[in-house]
Amino acid sequence: MKRILVATDKPFAKVAVDGIRLITDKAGYELRLLEKYTDQSDFVKAISDVDAVIIRSDIANREVIEAGKNLRIIVRAGAGYDNIDLAAATEKGVVAMNTPGQNSNAVAELAFGMMVFAARNNFNGTSGSELRGKTLGIHAYGNVGRYVAAIGLGFGMDVYAFDPFVNAEIIEKDGVKPLQSIEELYSTCQYVSLHIPANAQTKKSISHSLLNLMPKGATLVNTARKEVIDEEGLLQMFAERADFKYLSDIEPDCKAEIQEKYTGRFFFTPKKMGAQTSEANINAGIAAAKQIVDYLENGVTTFQVNK
């Protein structure tokens, strides 16, 4: 019998676990749960004899992966997968996957919630501004970017996108204006919603020189990763541009300085919350279970990220 481990420091909702169990039971697999564990060593022990594991923000490092003697597949229930040591997985012959698209609407709604909050001066009782008629730039037109664009169009915003990996015709079909360079996106848009991954090419790529291209009333919305921001440049932008606001789904390392000096010009969630809805929780968990069964039974590797 194949064994599936769900290792979640932040547990799935019960309905999600029930859905995962239905899928694994139907496949004839044993399902094990490791929830709210307090030490990484608990994860190392629990993975020792399982064939597959589902994680959320849990750290699947080399120690964890090498401890999985029978491990064949690990699935991150969500889009980002920088919490998996891909090199270690590849070396051990373990397939690593994510579940793209399952959390996209939740992340997009959070991005817009933060935009509305900031545009209305954090609801502090003073006159704010409206989003209708403003320019919105989508930096990376993937699953989340598409949802953000759709909401922006619904708000009556003028929506642009830059993504060198997406055909301009696809962007245009959604009613969005494709741009040819990152500089053009930032110089055109008052609001920029950031959806790039954190990798060797993108880390610290959002620099002062890029942000300073933004028009008056500039607001950067980051529901991606904090590592893509050049924080020295971010602080310089705050100091030089009183009109600049930064909204992020993860606290930057320079949070204390921003809080001390720039009241009313930022918002940071207390923890990464983009996928924290009951719907996304359920969708991602069930998708992960389906992908595991599809791989173990049929060899399907559609969402593999360590090819």
KAQUI-V961613 format. One record per residue. N is the residue number from 1. PHI is phi in whole degrees, -180 to 180 (999 if undefined). Layout:
n:N phi:PHI
n:N phi:PHI
This chain:
n:1 phi:999
n:2 phi:-77
n:3 phi:-115
n:4 phi:-118
n:5 phi:-107
n:6 phi:-106
n:7 phi:-107
n:8 phi:-137
n:9 phi:-60
n:10 phi:-102
n:11 phi:-62
n:12 phi:-66
n:13 phi:-62
n:14 phi:-56
n:15 phi:-64
n:16 phi:-70
n:17 phi:-61
n:18 phi:-61
n:19 phi:-66
n:20 phi:-62
n:21 phi:-64
n:22 phi:-59
n:23 phi:-69
n:24 phi:-71
n:25 phi:-62
n:26 phi:-61
n:27 phi:-81
n:28 phi:82
n:29 phi:-99
n:30 phi:-91
n:31 phi:-105
n:32 phi:-121
n:33 phi:-118
n:34 phi:-124
n:35 phi:-120
n:36 phi:51
n:37 phi:-73
n:38 phi:-105
n:39 phi:-144
n:40 phi:-60
n:41 phi:-63
n:42 phi:-63
n:43 phi:-66
n:44 phi:-59
n:45 phi:-68
n:46 phi:-69
n:47 phi:-87
n:48 phi:-57
n:49 phi:-126
n:50 phi:-101
n:51 phi:-90
n:52 phi:-151
n:53 phi:-141
n:54 phi:-111
n:55 phi:-129
n:56 phi:-112
n:57 phi:-93
n:58 phi:-66
n:59 phi:-90
n:60 phi:-100
n:61 phi:-87
n:62 phi:-60
n:63 phi:-59
n:64 phi:-65
n:65 phi:-65
n:66 phi:-70
n:67 phi:-74
n:68 phi:-81
n:69 phi:-59
n:70 phi:-106
n:71 phi:-64
n:72 phi:-117
n:73 phi:-152
n:74 phi:-129
n:75 phi:-121
n:76 phi:-88
n:77 phi:-76
n:78 phi:155
n:79 phi:-86
n:80 phi:-71
n:81 phi:-139
n:82 phi:-75
n:83 phi:-91
n:84 phi:-109
n:85 phi:-78
n:86 phi:-67
n:87 phi:-63
n:88 phi:-64
n:89 phi:-63
n:90 phi:-63
n:91 phi:-60
n:92 phi:-90
n:93 phi:77
n:94 phi:-96
n:95 phi:-80
n:96 phi:-111
n:97 phi:-133
n:98 phi:-120
n:99 phi:-125
n:100 phi:-61
n:101 phi:93
n:102 phi:-71
n:103 phi:-103
n:104 phi:-61
n:105 phi:-66
n:106 phi:-61
n:107 phi:-66
n:108 phi:-64
n:109 phi:-66
n:110 phi:-64
n:111 phi:-56
n:112 phi:-74
n:113 phi:-59
n:114 phi:-66
n:115 phi:-63
n:116 phi:-63
n:117 phi:-58
n:118 phi:-71
n:119 phi:-63
n:120 phi:-98
n:121 phi:54
n:122 phi:58
n:123 phi:55
n:124 phi:-92
n:125 phi:96
n:126 phi:-95
n:127 phi:-73
n:128 phi:-105
n:129 phi:-135
n:130 phi:-103
n:131 phi:-85
n:132 phi:-56
n:133 phi:86
n:134 phi:-83
n:135 phi:-94
n:136 phi:-122
n:137 phi:-108
n:138 phi:-104
n:139 phi:-95
n:140 phi:96
n:141 phi:-101
n:142 phi:-95
n:143 phi:-59
n:144 phi:-69
n:145 phi:-55
n:146 phi:-65
n:147 phi:-67
n:148 phi:-61
n:149 phi:-61
n:150 phi:-63
n:151 phi:-66
n:152 phi:-59
n:153 phi:-63
n:154 phi:-64
n:155 phi:-79
n:156 phi:83
n:157 phi:-85
n:158 phi:-93
n:159 phi:-106
n:160 phi:-123
n:161 phi:-147
n:162 phi:-129
n:163 phi:-159
n:164 phi:-67
n:165 phi:-100
n:166 phi:-119
n:167 phi:-61
n:168 phi:-58
n:169 phi:-65
n:170 phi:-65
n:171 phi:-63
n:172 phi:-63
n:173 phi:-62
n:174 phi:-86
n:175 phi:82
n:176 phi:-109
n:177 phi:-94
n:178 phi:-77
n:179 phi:-116
n:180 phi:-94
n:181 phi:-150
n:182 phi:-66
n:183 phi:-64
n:184 phi:-66
n:185 phi:-62
n:186 phi:-72
n:187 phi:-76
n:188 phi:-91
n:189 phi:-110
n:190 phi:-75
n:191 phi:-116
n:192 phi:-125
n:193 phi:-106
n:194 phi:-99
n:195 phi:-137
n:196 phi:-84
n:197 phi:-77
n:198 phi:-97
n:199 phi:-144
n:200 phi:-59
n:201 phi:-82
n:202 phi:-103
n:203 phi:-61
n:204 phi:62
n:205 phi:-78
n:206 phi:-88
n:207 phi:-103
n:208 phi:-60
n:209 phi:-62
n:210 phi:-75
n:211 phi:-63
n:212 phi:-72
n:213 phi:-74
n:214 phi:-66
n:215 phi:-68
n:216 phi:-59
n:217 phi:85
n:218 phi:-70
n:219 phi:-135
n:220 phi:-101
n:221 phi:-114
n:222 phi:-116
n:223 phi:-109
n:224 phi:-94
n:225 phi:-133
n:226 phi:-67
n:227 phi:-66
n:228 phi:-78
n:229 phi:-93
n:230 phi:-80
n:231 phi:-69
n:232 phi:-63
n:233 phi:-66
n:234 phi:-63
n:235 phi:-64
n:236 phi:-64
n:237 phi:-63
n:238 phi:-59
n:239 phi:-70
n:240 phi:-92
n:241 phi:-122
n:242 phi:-66
n:243 phi:-88
n:244 phi:-86
n:245 phi:-127
n:246 phi:-129
n:247 phi:-121
n:248 phi:-142
n:249 phi:-87
n:250 phi:-157
n:251 phi:-69
n:252 phi:-74
n:253 phi:-66
n:254 phi:-93
n:255 phi:-53
n:256 phi:-60
n:257 phi:-68
n:258 phi:-65
n:259 phi:-61
n:260 phi:-70
n:261 phi:-107
n:262 phi:-129
n:263 phi:-55
n:264 phi:85
n:265 phi:-114
n:266 phi:-153
n:267 phi:-151
n:268 phi:-126
n:269 phi:-69
n:270 phi:-68
n:271 phi:-153
n:272 phi:-66
n:273 phi:-122
n:274 phi:-52
n:275 phi:-96
n:276 phi:-85
n:277 phi:-129
n:278 phi:-64
n:279 phi:-66
n:280 phi:-65
n:281 phi:-57
n:282 phi:-68
n:283 phi:-58
n:284 phi:-68
n:285 phi:-64
n:286 phi:-68
n:287 phi:-61
n:288 phi:-61
n:289 phi:-64
n:290 phi:-63
n:291 phi:-67
n:292 phi:-64
n:293 phi:-62
n:294 phi:-64
n:295 phi:-76
n:296 phi:-66
n:297 phi:-92
n:298 phi:-125
n:299 phi:73
n:300 phi:-74
n:301 phi:-124
n:302 phi:-52
n:303 phi:-105
n:304 phi:-67
n:305 phi:-115
n:306 phi:-120
n:307 phi:-71
